[in-house]
Amino acid sequence: MNVTMLNEQPSLLKSAALLPPRLSLGATMIHHGLAKLKKEGMEQQVGMFEQLGIKPGKPWLLATGITELVAGVSSILGIATRFTAVSVIVTQAMAIAKVHRKNGFDMTKGGYEFNLALIAIALGTLMRGPGRLSLHSALERRVKRKELRHFRLLPRQRRGSMLLDALG
């Protein structure tokens, strides 16, 4: 039996393999961000933030909710995914440190199992980027076509692709 490894597949298939983790991370972060930003979620969680020693609770809750929402949208669209990944890692590490660590690994007991899975997905995105099936890739192709028309002669002309590379 001849088994073909994923890294031997066409590059489009490799890029498609990046889509499910990006979409699931994005959907999860949007869900959690919106839950924090809704009125009933905010009322409930401001007290929890302050109880955990994160004071003042409301501004930190707003910052966390907005960060999670933006990270989710960014992950789904596949733009600025490296910043997205770092923000997910930071928010989930804080959730583990402040809420879930004391409950151990098991998610059914309030543990950090799910947070660790989100961190792992974010780390993969941080290391690999969004792939070809992303807004980042579409913008990058457009910028590089424009640079090719100018023969890539001057460093100033490469700023667009360098910025996109940094954003991932």
N, C-alpha and C positions, 0 to 999 in steps of 0.2 A: 504494500500500500504506500503510495506516494503522498505525503502530507506537505502541503505548501505552507510555509510560515507567513505570518502577516507581513513581516518586513520584506518578503519577496513579492508581495502583491503590488499591483499598480499604485502609484502615489495617490490617486483619487480614493482608492479603497482605504489606504492608510489614513487619509484625511477624514474620510467618513467615520472611521473608528473613533475619532476625537469628538464627534458630534454628540453621541449619547451622554458621555460624562458632562460635557459642557451644558447641554440642555437640562439634564437633571439637576446639576448644581445651580443653574440659573433659576429654574422653577422653584427649587427649595428656598433659595435666598429671597426671591420675590415674595413667596408666601410668608416667610418669617419677617421680612421687612414691613410688608403691609399690615401684618398682625400687630406689630409694634406701633404703627402710625395711625391705626384706627382708634377712634375715641375710647371705645370700651377696652381695647388692648392697652392703650396708654394709661388709662386710669388704674388698671390692674398692675401693670408692670413698673410704673414709677415707684410705687411702694416697695416692690421687690428689689429694684435697683438700689434704693436707699438702704434697705435692710441688708443688702450685700456689701454696703460700704461705698457704693458708687454714688457720690453726692456732688452736686444736686442731681437728682434722678431724672427730671424731665429733659434737660439739655442732653444728657448722655443717652437717654432713651431715643430722643429724636435723632441724634448723630448715628446711633447704631442702626435704627430703622432705615434712615436714608442711605447709609452705607450698604446695608443688605439689599435694599431695593435697587440701587444703582449697580451694585455688583451682579445682581441677578439679570438685569436687563443687558448689561455689558457682556456677561457670559453667554447669554442666548444669542446675541447679535454677533459675538466674536470680535469685539473691539476693545482695546485696552485691557486685554485679558490678564496681563501680568500684574497690573495694578489691582484688578479684580481678585486675582488669586491671593495676593498679599493681604487684601482687606478681609477676605474670607478666613484666611489663616489666623489673622489677628483676632477677629471677632469670635471665632470658634475656640481659639486657645483661651481667650478670656472666659468664655462660657464654661470651658472645662475647669479652669482654675477657680472660678467663683461659685459655680453651681454643681457641676456633675462629678468632679473628681472624688469627692467624699462618698459618692454612691458606687464607686467601682466601675468596672467596664460594662456590665450588663445594662442595656438600654431599658429593659423592662423594669428595672429598679431605679431608674433615673440616672443611669450611668452615662459615660462619655463615648460609648460605642458609635453612635450616629455622628457626633461631632468629629470624631477621629476619621470617619469615612469621608466627611466633607473636606477635612484638611487634606486627606490623601488625594482626592479629586483635584483640589486646588493646587497641590504640589505638582501633579501631573501637568496641569495647565500652565503653571509657572515655568516648568522645565521645557515643555514642548510648544507652547503657544496655541493659537486657536485652530490652526490647520487651514487648508485651502477653502473649505466650505464656511467662510466667515466674511464679515464686512471688512475686517482687517485685510484679508487677502485680496478682496476686490479693490480696495483703495490702493494697496501696494502695487497691484498690476497696473493700475492707472498711472500712479506716480512714476513707476519704472519705465512705462512706455514714453511718458513725457521726457524723462531723463535721457532715454535712448535717442530721442529726436535731437537732443542737444549734445550727443556724444559723450555725456558724463565727463566733461572736461574740467569743470570748476567745482571745488568743494561746496560752494554756495548752492549749486544746482542739486546736490545730493541731500540737502537738509530734509526734504520730505520723506525720503526712504529711511534716513537715520532716525527720524522721529517715530515713524511707524515701527521700525525695528525695536525701539525702546519701549513702545507701548505694547507690542506683542499682540 
